[in-house]
Structure formats: C-alpha cells, structure tokens
Amino acid sequence: MVTLAVVAAAGVAGWYLWRTYEESPWTRDGRVRVNVVMVAPDVAGAVTDLRVKDNQGVKIGDTLFTVDPARYRLALEQAEAVLAGAKSVLEQRQEEQERRERLSSVSISQEALTQARTATLSAQASYDQAEAALGVAKLNLARTEVRSPVNGRVTNLLVHRGDYATAGHPMVALVDSDSFYVAGYFEETKLRHIRIGDRVSIRLMAYSAPLTGHVDSVARAITDRDNTLGNDLIANVNPTFSWVRLAQRIPVRIAIDDVPKGIVLSAGMTATVVVTDPDDPNRIKTPVR
C-alpha cells in the first residue's frame, strides 16, 4: 500500500510538473523592448549649440541641438524682399486693370483689356509663389533648432559642437520612455492557453519586485530557417529532417501596466513572463484542454 501510494503521489507530481513546465503559459525568455527614435535634422549645416548630454531626460519640444542659422536668416530676408517686390508688381497690375475696365469699349480694345487681366493673374501667381517661398524660408529657419519629438532619454550621444549635420541623416537616438513593453518568446505549444488581455506577471532579473501587465498581441509570423529563397527565387528546402523537433518560440507583446517605484527600465533587460490566473494574480494560469 505504501509503495502504491508513493507511486501514485509521484505520478500526480510528475503530471503536475509536466503541465506546469510544458503547457502552462510562462517563459524565462522575455526581453524589455522600447521604441528608439532616430532624430535627424531637416536642414543642413554645422552644429553650433548642443543642449543635451548623454543619458539626459528630455520632454517633447525640448531643443536637442542647433544648426547654424546664419544662411537661413539670409534666405528669409531674401524671401521677404522677393515677396515685397511681387506685392508691388501685383498692386500695379491690379490698378492698371481697374483703370482699363473703367474705360469704354471705344477707348480700349477687348484685346488690351484681356492682356491687362492676364497680367494681373500672372502677377498674382508670382506673389503666391513668393509667399510660399517665404513660408519655406521661415520653416527652414525654425527647423535649425532640432527638438525632441517624444518624452524620453538621449542614449549613446555622439554629436559634438562643430559636427556637420546633413538633412535627413540621424544624429541623436532617443529612447521613448512612453513605449516600454516586454516581448515574451513563448513556445508554440503554450500559445493555445494565451488570450489577448490576460494578466501577466513580469519578473526582471535585475529586481525582485514584479511588474504587472497584460497580453497585448501575438506575432503572426517568424522566419522559417528551413525554407529560404534560392538564386532563382525558388524555395530552397532543407533535404534533411530532424526527428527531434523543438517547439518554435513565438513573440508575444506584453503591455506594461504598472512599474513599482525604484525600478529603472532599460531596453534589453531579461525577464520571466508568467500569464497569471484571472482570479489569483499570484498563481500561474491553468492550462485549458
């Protein structure tokens, strides 16, 4: 009887451990992820003022660095002068048109009146073009101050005063502090037990206090390493097949709901992700058959 009891207890324990480790929705393969914004200047020129330092926190709208604005101020003055000239020509053409339209058909021909109207339209177009050019000049001058588009922190700053900034070329990397999430890489055999919105307990290797979150989404594709394209765009299928196949790991995006005080998140941290029971956050979710 004792032997049977021990065997039965061992069987129950083995079954429980099997379900816990092989089927229950949890994984030690979790990573803290974040969106990194590559900030690039919209205009070119030398960096004359650097307002931030490495790992500094910034808010939306804070100035990161300034591109030399001298030539853009001159371009603005030139655009203002061109606009003033176009305005003068437009007013002159409008006066000429009004004066000719007041004349009778005996004093002026229809052709001359049409020419006056055409000249006014042409002057109006030149004025609109000059006005648009002035707007571009103002925009370029404003864009010499490169500002932060997100709340976050500067990371790996490599910009110095005097560096030449090229339009469209990233110069500052910003970690978006509002975009932290956890990517849990679950075995495919456990995905059937995970539902969108399930509560999740996140334990970082660096801290003992757990974070709380919920399942946000499940990735719909991963790379198939056994099926690649050949040189002729035909599938290059591996001719061998291993009898022992490991379950693929599928990324599951975990939204972070609460971060305990004192925990500093950094992208790349490792974490254990456990999908918890809806009625008991301290217990792992029971697999559903």
BAFI-3210 file (N, C-alpha, C; in Angstrom, 3 decimals, decimal comma, padded with zeros to 6 digits):
// residues 289
n [1|2|3|4|5|6|7|8|9|10|11|12|13|14|15|16|17|18|19|20|21|22|23|24|25|26|27|28|29|30|31|32|33|34|35|36|37|38|39|40|41|42|43|44|45|46|47|48|49|50|51|52|53|54|55|56|57|58|59|60|61|62|63|64|65|66|67|68|69|70|71|72|73|74|75|76|77|78|79|80|81|82|83|84|85|86|87|88|89|90|91|92|93|94|95|96|97|98|99|100|101|102|103|104|105|106|107|108|109|110|111|112|113|114|115|116|117|118|119|120|121|122|123|124|125|126|127|128|129|130|131|132|133|134|135|136|137|138|139|140|141|142|143|144|145|146|147|148|149|150|151|152|153|154|155|156|157|158|159|160|161|162|163|164|165|166|167|168|169|170|171|172|173|174|175|176|177|178|179|180|181|182|183|184|185|186|187|188|189|190|191|192|193|194|195|196|197|198|199|200|201|202|203|204|205|206|207|208|209|210|211|212|213|214|215|216|217|218|219|220|221|222|223|224|225|226|227|228|229|230|231|232|233|234|235|236|237|238|239|240|241|242|243|244|245|246|247|248|249|250|251|252|253|254|255|256|257|258|259|260|261|262|263|264|265|266|267|268|269|270|271|272|273|274|275|276|277|278|279|280|281|282|283|284|285|286|287|288|289]
n.u [000,817|001,960|003,910|002,321|001,012|003,168|003,990|001,684|001,580|003,960|003,318|001,200|002,572|004,456|002,785|001,670|003,970|004,727|002,584|002,901|005,481|005,618|003,204|001,856|001,309|004,070|007,327|010,875|012,205|012,149|012,155|012,869|011,607|011,740|010,753|012,983|013,774|015,125|016,546|016,728|018,141|016,281|017,387|020,558|023,889|026,447|026,766|026,064|025,290|024,888|022,510|022,031|023,127|024,708|022,427|020,595|017,420|014,602|011,888|008,932|009,444|011,686|014,817|017,342|019,756|021,353|021,423|023,623|022,225|022,690|022,808|020,197|018,758|019,521|018,409|015,750|015,455|015,925|013,741|011,677|012,202|011,792|009,078|008,036|008,655|007,107|004,582|004,395|004,434|002,078|000,099|000,411|-000,351|-003,010|-004,106|-003,769|-005,471|-007,981|-008,199|-008,324|-010,624|-012,531|-012,675|-014,404|-015,673|-015,001|-012,688|-010,790|-009,546|-010,903|-008,947|-006,749|-007,819|-008,105|-005,414|-004,569|-005,948|-004,805|-002,164|-002,516|-003,332|-001,004|000,795|-000,391|000,028|002,820|003,137|001,891|003,613|005,993|005,150|004,794|007,448|008,538|007,295|008,521|011,162|010,899|010,153|012,447|014,301|013,189|013,489|016,163|016,597|016,684|014,343|013,028|010,922|009,567|008,863|011,548|014,827|018,122|020,413|023,563|025,048|026,676|027,199|028,851|029,730|030,294|030,257|029,112|025,872|023,776|020,959|018,261|019,863|020,285|021,144|020,866|019,881|016,886|015,371|012,150|010,336|007,703|007,026|007,769|007,750|007,244|008,643|007,675|008,884|007,230|006,846|005,466|003,630|002,363|000,822|-001,905|-003,058|-003,051|-004,588|-005,703|-005,435|-005,079|-003,878|-000,558|002,413|005,522|008,848|011,850|015,324|017,015|015,671|013,704|011,038|007,886|006,600|003,495|001,292|-000,372|-001,494|-000,920|-000,716|-000,145|002,519|002,335|003,999|007,138|010,600|011,256|013,677|014,331|013,481|014,413|014,931|016,263|018,890|017,474|015,015|013,441|012,052|014,306|014,610|015,408|016,907|017,129|015,621|015,072|014,385|013,822|012,172|012,249|010,013|008,884|009,539|007,364|006,920|005,291|003,601|003,759|002,031|003,005|001,577|002,002|004,753|006,769|007,892|011,202|012,254|014,176|013,787|015,410|016,005|016,439|016,787|016,433|013,712|011,324|008,303|005,020|001,859|-000,905|-003,434|-006,793|-008,332|-006,548|-003,775|-001,305|-000,926|-000,118|-001,615|-003,988|-003,615|-005,865|-007,767]
n.v [-001,202|001,195|001,467|001,672|004,040|005,847|005,647|006,553|009,177|010,136|009,937|011,805|014,134|014,232|014,531|017,036|018,669|018,367|019,594|022,152|023,003|022,373|023,004|025,120|028,646|030,306|031,774|031,974|033,377|036,368|039,792|043,189|045,758|048,692|051,680|053,285|056,438|057,847|060,784|063,209|066,062|068,579|070,393|071,355|071,924|073,341|072,185|074,340|074,661|072,577|071,158|069,029|066,161|062,913|060,310|062,022|063,155|064,149|066,242|066,430|068,684|069,908|071,486|069,890|070,198|072,836|073,908|075,829|078,949|081,086|081,298|080,659|082,698|084,743|083,725|083,976|086,764|087,372|086,103|087,626|090,080|089,437|088,839|091,336|092,768|091,307|091,867|094,602|094,677|093,254|094,958|097,114|095,972|095,361|097,909|098,925|097,208|097,817|100,485|100,318|098,806|100,638|102,228|102,968|100,859|102,107|103,491|101,575|098,461|095,109|093,221|094,506|094,841|092,185|091,461|093,006|091,827|089,279|089,904|090,702|088,292|086,800|088,271|087,871|085,129|085,079|086,477|084,721|082,572|083,700|084,180|081,589|080,717|082,351|081,253|078,735|079,511|080,586|078,257|076,647|078,150|077,920|075,195|074,916|074,654|071,733|069,669|067,597|064,896|063,226|062,109|061,166|059,688|060,688|058,651|057,073|059,321|060,927|063,291|066,407|069,835|071,686|069,556|068,496|068,688|066,726|066,995|064,899|062,846|060,667|061,768|061,858|059,562|058,725|057,335|056,365|056,987|056,429|054,133|051,605|048,066|044,504|041,760|038,562|035,388|032,779|029,215|027,475|025,533|026,490|028,601|028,243|028,542|031,182|034,317|037,372|040,179|038,801|038,726|039,478|038,574|040,020|039,400|040,845|040,168|041,856|042,977|042,317|042,874|042,350|043,287|044,353|043,495|043,082|040,829|042,011|041,529|038,953|037,770|037,292|035,975|034,323|033,870|031,314|029,156|026,907|027,160|028,901|031,407|030,503|031,203|031,466|032,346|030,293|028,114|027,054|024,222|022,505|019,366|017,452|016,125|016,556|014,193|014,830|017,529|020,834|022,985|025,890|029,322|031,926|035,398|037,289|040,174|042,133|044,436|046,895|047,540|048,504|049,810|049,176|051,464|052,699|050,953|050,878|050,890|049,401|048,955|045,686|044,288|041,170|038,958|037,059|035,833|035,413|034,224|034,939|033,604|034,670|035,081|034,930|036,645|035,778|033,239|030,881|030,722|028,224|025,559|025,083|022,508]
n.w [000,000|000,796|-001,147|-003,447|-002,830|-002,822|-005,501|-006,763|-005,775|-006,869|-009,558|-009,760|-009,019|-011,060|-013,269|-012,637|-012,635|-015,282|-016,673|-015,645|-016,464|-019,180|-020,460|-019,214|-019,506|-019,531|-019,533|-019,485|-021,269|-021,866|-022,919|-022,299|-024,227|-026,351|-028,101|-030,209|-031,208|-034,012|-034,386|-036,839|-038,442|-040,254|-041,873|-043,313|-042,028|-039,855|-036,476|-033,986|-031,370|-028,625|-026,684|-024,968|-023,024|-022,780|-021,933|-020,802|-019,635|-021,573|-022,687|-024,773|-027,359|-026,298|-026,993|-028,765|-030,282|-032,174|-035,497|-037,525|-038,030|-039,743|-042,664|-043,196|-042,071|-043,794|-046,133|-045,459|-045,301|-047,976|-049,175|-048,087|-049,307|-052,003|-051,905|-051,226|-053,571|-055,428|-054,439|-054,914|-057,729|-058,239|-057,152|-058,852|-061,326|-060,769|-060,405|-062,983|-064,397|-063,247|-063,982|-066,795|-067,111|-066,431|-068,622|-071,666|-074,321|-076,641|-076,130|-075,454|-076,562|-076,699|-076,640|-075,410|-072,868|-072,096|-072,011|-069,860|-067,751|-067,841|-067,205|-064,568|-063,362|-063,758|-062,205|-059,740|-059,431|-059,268|-056,902|-055,074|-055,292|-054,301|-051,710|-050,756|-050,902|-048,945|-046,708|-046,691|-046,189|-043,609|-042,282|-042,636|-041,168|-038,623|-038,283|-037,785|-035,135|-033,587|-032,220|-029,553|-030,373|-028,675|-025,280|-023,316|-023,164|-023,997|-025,716|-026,054|-027,107|-029,718|-030,912|-031,447|-030,816|-033,730|-035,471|-038,679|-039,771|-041,711|-043,740|-043,021|-042,118|-039,435|-036,158|-033,402|-030,931|-029,372|-026,570|-026,275|-023,588|-023,091|-024,351|-023,472|-023,386|-022,986|-024,588|-024,796|-025,430|-026,257|-026,235|-028,990|-028,312|-026,093|-026,764|-027,188|-024,760|-024,181|-024,118|-025,593|-023,545|-021,178|-017,814|-016,717|-015,040|-014,507|-014,030|-013,527|-014,088|-012,794|-010,632|-007,689|-007,183|-008,730|-011,989|-013,391|-016,064|-019,265|-021,841|-024,993|-027,785|-030,273|-032,199|-035,726|-037,446|-037,964|-038,857|-041,205|-041,016|-042,395|-044,939|-047,442|-049,985|-053,121|-055,569|-057,916|-057,142|-056,258|-053,815|-051,337|-049,932|-046,983|-047,239|-045,242|-042,237|-038,898|-036,384|-033,798|-032,863|-031,805|-030,104|-031,734|-030,914|-030,290|-030,581|-028,078|-027,378|-024,538|-022,732|-020,420|-017,358|-014,750|-013,003|-010,341|-007,795|-007,915|-009,752|-012,631|-015,973|-018,736|-022,130|-023,375|-021,045|-019,320|-018,616|-016,707|-017,768|-016,823|-017,411|-015,588|-013,344|-013,802|-011,490|-009,423|-009,057|-008,181|-008,971|-011,478|-014,723|-015,317|-017,600|-020,323|-021,558]
ca.u [000,000|002,872|004,536|001,309|000,790|004,328|003,935|000,585|001,998|004,967|002,622|000,479|003,577|005,020|001,773|001,562|005,171|004,666|001,653|003,431|006,663|005,494|001,964|001,420|001,813|005,108|008,614|012,003|012,793|011,476|013,051|012,282|011,796|011,320|010,920|014,096|013,535|016,352|016,252|017,561|017,812|015,575|018,236|021,974|024,749|027,283|026,127|026,625|024,901|024,419|021,786|021,826|024,267|024,337|021,505|019,772|015,999|014,058|010,452|008,539|009,658|012,985|015,828|018,463|020,919|021,028|022,214|023,980|021,059|023,066|022,378|018,740|018,262|019,710|017,410|014,468|015,460|015,786|012,357|010,845|012,412|011,121|007,644|007,704|008,668|005,956|003,399|004,377|004,041|000,672|-000,719|000,472|-001,163|-004,415|-004,507|-003,889|-006,679|-009,148|-008,270|-008,747|-012,006|-013,409|-012,750|-015,453|-015,194|-014,470|-011,350|-009,848|-009,999|-011,105|-007,652|-005,954|-008,427|-007,740|-004,000|-004,453|-006,403|-003,793|-001,014|-002,869|-003,292|000,405|001,385|-000,936|000,722|004,176|003,017|001,612|004,851|006,911|004,630|005,114|008,893|008,763|006,901|009,578|012,317|010,603|010,170|013,840|014,940|012,686|013,998|017,569|016,551|016,181|013,651|012,663|009,536|008,980|009,423|012,464|016,213|019,161|021,268|024,740|025,208|027,954|027,236|029,637|029,703|031,167|029,914|028,247|024,600|023,214|019,500|017,770|020,801|020,078|022,278|020,617|018,942|016,070|014,559|010,803|010,003|006,284|006,785|008,337|006,919|008,018|008,420|007,848|009,005|006,573|006,823|004,208|002,703|001,703|000,040|-003,345|-003,526|-002,878|-005,645|-005,472|-005,976|-004,700|-002,967|000,787|003,394|006,840|009,928|013,127|016,473|017,712|014,884|012,876|009,624|007,321|005,812|002,240|000,959|-001,386|-001,157|-001,388|-000,880|000,707|003,112|001,694|004,976|008,557|011,386|011,403|015,087|014,484|012,914|014,936|014,901|017,494|019,310|016,467|013,764|012,699|012,250|015,469|014,138|016,401|016,544|017,148|014,600|015,435|013,249|013,531|011,896|011,963|008,909|009,272|009,161|006,605|006,893|004,027|003,826|003,172|001,951|003,307|000,543|002,488|006,167|006,986|008,817|012,596|012,706|014,576|013,722|016,336|015,751|017,391|016,726|015,785|012,592|010,468|006,933|004,058|000,450|-001,469|-004,851|-007,608|-008,860|-005,451|-002,584|-000,097|-000,894|000,007|-002,865|-004,129|-003,857|-007,219|-007,764]
ca.v [000,000|002,342|001,569|002,185|005,451|006,615|005,665|007,434|010,558|010,501|010,145|013,081|015,201|014,303|015,129|018,463|019,339|018,355|020,641|023,456|023,391|022,130|023,508|026,381|029,789|031,100|031,644|032,747|034,102|037,646|040,929|044,526|046,420|050,095|052,349|054,229|057,425|058,386|062,181|063,752|067,459|068,803|071,291|071,038|072,981|072,988|072,215|075,465|074,609|071,268|071,432|067,826|065,281|061,501|059,761|063,079|063,091|065,261|066,291|066,802|070,090|070,397|071,628|068,962|070,927|073,897|074,011|077,223|079,563|082,313|081,301|080,557|084,060|085,473|083,219|084,554|088,164|087,369|085,752|088,780|091,096|088,973|088,979|092,758|093,120|090,695|092,591|095,880|094,413|092,852|096,157|097,910|095,313|095,497|099,284|099,051|096,502|098,588|101,705|099,962|098,335|101,798|102,858|102,449|100,000|102,955|103,951|100,462|097,251|093,934|092,538|095,193|094,538|090,799|091,473|093,575|090,802|088,219|090,413|090,670|086,898|086,411|088,916|087,192|083,848|085,367|086,855|083,498|081,787|084,360|083,997|080,210|080,674|082,959|080,262|077,722|080,118|080,645|076,897|076,217|078,832|077,316|073,829|074,898|074,143|070,361|069,440|066,218|064,580|062,325|062,124|060,039|059,951|060,608|057,495|056,917|060,599|061,024|064,591|067,435|071,145|071,741|068,490|068,943|067,968|066,534|066,864|063,538|061,861|060,594|062,210|061,628|058,479|058,987|056,235|056,846|056,432|056,063|052,997|050,358|046,872|043,276|040,718|037,219|034,405|031,571|028,051|027,420|024,627|027,196|029,720|027,988|028,906|032,633|035,120|038,814|040,772|038,039|039,408|038,924|038,966|040,158|039,473|041,177|039,571|042,874|043,411|041,263|043,252|042,043|044,250|043,797|043,881|042,235|040,402|043,000|040,919|037,808|037,897|036,426|035,344|034,284|033,418|029,877|028,977|025,735|027,429|030,176|031,563|030,247|032,243|031,596|032,700|029,078|027,720|026,213|023,435|021,629|017,979|016,609|016,428|016,025|013,531|015,568|018,916|021,724|023,909|027,242|030,356|032,985|036,611|037,796|041,529|042,350|045,842|047,083|048,343|049,143|049,620|049,569|052,556|052,305|050,120|051,616|050,007|049,600|048,000|044,592|043,521|039,869|038,843|035,880|036,270|034,403|034,573|034,560|033,259|035,889|035,238|034,958|037,134|035,130|031,846|030,741|030,346|026,783|025,218|024,657|021,448]
ca.w [000,000|000,837|-002,474|-004,360|-002,501|-003,292|-006,963|-007,147|-005,492|-007,865|-010,824|-009,699|-009,033|-012,411|-014,155|-012,309|-013,125|-016,745|-017,101|-015,253|-017,220|-020,605|-021,038|-018,606|-020,287|-018,904|-020,202|-018,958|-022,408|-022,055|-023,104|-022,255|-025,509|-026,363|-029,386|-030,265|-032,260|-034,614|-034,698|-037,910|-038,760|-041,508|-042,661|-043,212|-041,516|-038,709|-035,165|-033,242|-029,965|-028,193|-025,442|-024,166|-022,802|-022,856|-020,927|-020,211|-019,898|-022,351|-022,903|-026,123|-027,660|-025,829|-028,043|-028,647|-030,786|-033,122|-036,731|-037,809|-038,688|-040,465|-044,066|-043,254|-041,828|-045,055|-047,082|-045,054|-045,727|-049,429|-049,491|-047,736|-050,340|-053,222|-051,680|-051,309|-054,988|-056,083|-053,998|-055,619|-059,120|-058,234|-056,939|-060,084|-062,357|-060,384|-060,693|-064,439|-064,831|-062,822|-064,792|-068,152|-067,093|-066,333|-069,936|-072,553|-075,405|-077,718|-075,752|-075,290|-077,252|-075,857|-076,542|-074,397|-071,573|-071,785|-071,654|-068,518|-066,813|-067,831|-066,464|-063,148|-062,929|-063,714|-061,031|-058,564|-059,314|-058,796|-055,498|-054,309|-055,271|-053,379|-050,362|-050,385|-050,678|-047,637|-045,713|-046,645|-045,535|-042,180|-041,771|-042,571|-040,050|-037,385|-038,180|-037,353|-033,772|-033,642|-030,960|-029,243|-030,726|-027,675|-023,925|-023,194|-022,783|-025,018|-025,487|-026,925|-027,809|-030,425|-031,580|-030,776|-031,472|-034,896|-036,416|-039,781|-039,816|-043,046|-043,688|-043,158|-041,562|-037,984|-035,359|-031,974|-030,639|-028,199|-026,061|-025,967|-022,274|-023,052|-025,243|-022,959|-023,338|-022,839|-025,593|-024,249|-026,510|-025,754|-027,108|-029,741|-027,647|-024,999|-027,273|-027,123|-023,430|-024,013|-024,722|-025,548|-022,332|-019,982|-016,904|-016,793|-014,027|-015,140|-013,048|-014,141|-013,444|-012,011|-009,477|-007,102|-007,243|-010,049|-012,739|-013,882|-017,431|-019,898|-023,204|-025,952|-029,107|-030,587|-033,535|-036,718|-038,338|-037,633|-040,001|-041,408|-041,361|-043,256|-046,262|-047,919|-051,433|-053,842|-056,510|-058,969|-056,469|-055,945|-052,426|-051,058|-048,801|-046,364|-047,564|-044,049|-041,244|-037,583|-035,744|-032,564|-033,218|-030,693|-030,364|-032,109|-029,954|-030,945|-029,749|-027,548|-026,870|-023,220|-022,340|-019,004|-016,699|-013,524|-012,679|-008,946|-007,541|-007,758|-010,869|-013,822|-017,139|-019,837|-023,199|-023,406|-019,802|-019,417|-017,689|-016,705|-018,030|-016,401|-017,580|-014,304|-013,242|-013,694|-010,137|-008,452|-009,762|-007,682|-009,432|-012,925|-015,376|-015,520|-018,997|-020,655|-022,582]
c.u [000,860|003,505|003,560|001,040|001,927|004,307|002,838|000,948|003,030|004,317|001,884|001,465|004,188|004,062|001,650|002,770|005,180|003,760|002,224|004,545|006,495|004,256|001,518|002,062|002,789|006,399|009,661|012,637|011,985|012,494|012,269|012,620|011,285|011,513|012,059|013,878|014,872|016,059|017,255|017,174|017,129|016,344|019,690|022,758|025,557|026,478|026,809|026,298|024,330|023,812|021,651|023,143|023,774|023,493|020,655|018,304|015,516|012,546|010,164|008,721|010,962|013,980|016,992|019,761|020,458|021,987|022,445|022,868|021,408|022,528|020,857|018,089|018,392|018,681|016,030|014,377|015,292|014,348|011,413|010,971|011,703|009,613|007,219|007,677|007,474|004,668|003,261|003,911|002,562|-000,235|-000,744|-000,413|-002,658|-004,938|-004,695|-005,158|-007,939|-009,315|-008,772|-010,192|-012,997|-013,562|-013,859|-014,836|-014,650|-013,030|-010,337|-010,423|-010,162|-009,796|-006,781|-006,494|-008,081|-006,287|-003,795|-004,885|-005,398|-002,562|-001,281|-002,807|-001,856|001,104|000,887|-000,241|002,140|004,162|002,769|002,858|005,862|006,466|004,925|006,608|009,258|008,389|007,946|010,810|012,109|010,676|011,608|014,573|014,482|013,266|015,494|017,677|015,884|015,623|013,259|011,203|008,823|009,531|010,347|013,839|017,125|020,044|022,385|024,978|026,607|028,113|028,057|029,461|030,717|030,929|028,986|027,016|024,090|021,717|019,084|018,676|020,652|021,336|022,104|019,584|018,223|015,277|013,213|010,344|008,548|005,983|007,375|007,302|007,833|007,642|008,716|007,844|008,507|006,708|005,457|003,179|001,927|000,784|-001,463|-003,933|-003,448|-003,986|-005,280|-006,164|-005,641|-003,718|-001,624|001,621|004,771|007,883|011,244|014,264|017,152|016,982|014,018|011,389|009,069|006,618|004,519|001,969|-000,158|-000,944|-001,775|-001,635|000,086|001,220|002,491|002,697|006,353|009,295|011,466|012,827|015,318|013,960|013,334|014,880|016,267|017,818|018,284|015,074|012,865|013,019|013,429|015,175|015,246|016,023|016,525|016,087|014,994|014,204|012,845|013,373|011,572|010,836|009,457|008,819|008,553|006,588|005,467|004,312|003,038|003,200|002,178|002,272|001,076|003,949|006,382|008,031|010,230|013,125|012,983|014,619|014,757|016,050|016,845|017,415|016,005|014,732|011,945|009,027|005,982|002,655|-000,291|-002,956|-005,677|-008,106|-007,777|-004,167|-001,290|000,031|-000,869|-001,326|-002,893|-004,385|-005,256|-007,152|-008,760]
c.v [001,265|002,562|002,160|003,667|006,325|006,736|006,606|008,894|011,029|010,761|011,471|014,251|015,362|014,933|016,622|019,227|019,403|019,465|022,026|023,901|023,247|022,770|024,848|027,558|030,665|030,868|032,472|033,610|035,365|038,771|042,222|045,217|047,856|050,642|053,357|055,141|057,977|059,800|062,689|065,207|067,562|069,735|070,932|072,235|072,490|073,085|073,309|075,419|073,238|071,422|070,210|067,087|063,840|061,086|060,827|062,862|064,329|065,118|066,659|068,307|070,650|070,443|070,684|069,622|071,920|073,852|075,485|077,904|080,739|082,332|081,238|081,897|084,899|085,026|083,786|086,008|088,271|087,059|086,910|089,875|090,714|089,129|090,440|093,222|092,570|091,411|093,919|095,705|094,059|094,075|097,031|097,301|095,437|096,903|099,490|098,373|097,289|099,846|101,389|099,470|099,489|102,520|102,211|101,596|100,799|103,331|102,814|099,226|096,100|093,179|093,173|094,916|093,111|090,704|092,006|092,550|089,668|088,644|090,401|089,251|086,392|087,004|088,267|085,852|084,046|085,733|085,616|082,629|082,386|084,178|082,580|080,058|081,291|081,983|079,173|078,260|080,209|079,255|076,394|076,866|078,229|075,916|073,779|074,498|072,767|070,008|067,974|065,968|063,720|062,660|060,926|060,454|059,821|059,408|057,448|058,175|060,703|062,356|065,574|068,756|071,162|070,629|069,045|068,058|067,919|066,300|065,414|062,474|061,817|060,970|061,933|060,511|058,787|057,735|056,802|056,205|056,015|054,797|051,680|049,240|045,659|042,322|039,375|036,205|033,051|030,436|027,925|026,498|025,307|028,313|029,496|028,346|030,410|033,352|036,602|039,392|040,013|038,833|038,689|039,462|038,928|040,300|039,695|040,510|040,562|043,264|042,266|041,579|042,979|043,247|043,571|044,314|043,006|041,913|041,384|042,379|039,758|037,966|036,877|035,758|035,368|033,730|031,893|029,632|027,785|025,966|028,831|030,215|031,265|031,368|032,489|031,861|031,500|028,683|026,762|025,429|022,527|020,171|017,059|017,075|015,764|015,417|014,249|017,043|019,719|022,673|025,291|028,226|031,533|034,220|037,004|039,154|041,731|043,841|045,951|048,016|049,102|048,780|050,070|050,674|052,023|051,439|051,002|050,649|050,404|048,540|046,947|043,783|042,200|039,744|037,477|036,352|035,123|034,940|034,038|034,239|034,540|036,154|035,336|035,376|036,451|033,678|031,806|030,275|028,850|026,484|024,678|023,643|021,753]
c.w [000,000|-000,526|-003,483|-004,110|-003,008|-004,813|-007,444|-006,922|-006,511|-009,218|-010,862|-009,766|-010,418|-013,395|-013,923|-012,848|-014,651|-017,259|-016,801|-016,179|-018,732|-021,231|-020,471|-019,329|-019,487|-019,673|-019,484|-020,046|-022,689|-022,156|-022,987|-023,562|-025,429|-027,765|-029,279|-031,468|-032,736|-035,105|-035,736|-038,159|-040,112|-042,431|-042,402|-042,679|-040,331|-037,412|-034,333|-031,758|-029,659|-026,806|-024,529|-023,984|-022,776|-021,654|-020,242|-020,574|-020,631|-022,436|-024,354|-026,312|-027,156|-026,984|-027,768|-029,096|-031,836|-034,300|-037,029|-038,609|-039,600|-041,890|-044,187|-042,901|-043,098|-046,093|-046,750|-045,487|-047,242|-049,832|-049,169|-048,795|-051,637|-053,082|-051,775|-052,758|-055,725|-055,689|-054,719|-057,065|-059,187|-058,061|-058,191|-061,165|-062,026|-060,667|-062,188|-064,936|-064,459|-063,670|-066,190|-068,181|-066,962|-067,673|-070,764|-073,642|-076,576|-077,436|-075,672|-075,974|-076,256|-075,640|-075,458|-073,000|-071,133|-071,356|-070,238|-067,467|-066,697|-067,037|-064,961|-062,604|-062,804|-062,499|-059,749|-058,333|-058,786|-057,313|-054,624|-054,200|-054,294|-051,929|-049,867|-050,089|-049,327|-046,522|-045,561|-045,925|-044,025|-041,552|-041,631|-041,410|-038,725|-037,185|-037,857|-035,889|-033,812|-032,267|-030,799|-029,621|-029,675|-026,296|-023,787|-022,737|-023,989|-024,707|-026,522|-027,774|-028,409|-031,155|-030,751|-031,517|-032,600|-035,894|-037,494|-039,829|-041,253|-042,923|-043,923|-042,586|-040,039|-037,211|-033,864|-031,831|-029,339|-027,831|-025,634|-024,662|-022,155|-023,851|-024,737|-022,989|-023,187|-023,959|-024,948|-025,375|-025,989|-026,762|-027,765|-029,100|-026,522|-025,477|-027,143|-025,760|-023,180|-024,767|-024,612|-024,307|-021,062|-019,131|-016,880|-015,631|-014,673|-014,040|-013,793|-013,382|-012,497|-010,733|-008,977|-007,204|-008,641|-010,665|-013,172|-015,285|-017,958|-021,319|-024,188|-027,333|-029,254|-032,011|-034,480|-037,660|-037,694|-038,844|-040,025|-041,899|-042,285|-044,666|-046,690|-049,438|-052,031|-054,800|-057,600|-058,396|-056,200|-054,503|-052,291|-049,784|-048,300|-046,623|-046,354|-043,062|-039,936|-036,929|-034,458|-032,936|-031,970|-031,081|-030,711|-031,033|-030,714|-030,044|-029,366|-026,920|-025,575|-022,907|-020,837|-018,402|-015,492|-013,302|-011,241|-008,824|-007,319|-008,875|-012,077|-014,993|-018,179|-020,888|-023,234|-022,125|-020,031|-018,332|-017,805|-016,797|-017,701|-016,630|-016,365|-014,401|-013,086|-012,275|-009,075|-009,171|-009,330|-008,156|-010,946|-013,512|-015,661|-016,992|-019,206|-021,777|-023,677]
res [m|v|t|l|a|v|v|a|a|a|g|v|a|g|w|y|l|w|r|t|y|e|e|s|p|w|t|r|d|g|r|v|r|v|n|v|v|m|v|a|p|d|v|a|g|a|v|t|d|l|r|v|k|d|n|q|g|v|k|i|g|d|t|l|f|t|v|d|p|a|r|y|r|l|a|l|e|q|a|e|a|v|l|a|g|a|k|s|v|l|e|q|r|q|e|e|q|e|r|r|e|r|l|s|s|v|s|i|s|q|e|a|l|t|q|a|r|t|a|t|l|s|a|q|a|s|y|d|q|a|e|a|a|l|g|v|a|k|l|n|l|a|r|t|e|v|r|s|p|v|n|g|r|v|t|n|l|l|v|h|r|g|d|y|a|t|a|g|h|p|m|v|a|l|v|d|s|d|s|f|y|v|a|g|y|f|e|e|t|k|l|r|h|i|r|i|g|d|r|v|s|i|r|l|m|a|y|s|a|p|l|t|g|h|v|d|s|v|a|r|a|i|t|d|r|d|n|t|l|g|n|d|l|i|a|n|v|n|p|t|f|s|w|v|r|l|a|q|r|i|p|v|r|i|a|i|d|d|v|p|k|g|i|v|l|s|a|g|m|t|a|t|v|v|v|t|d|p|d|d|p|n|r|i|k|t|p|v|r]
***
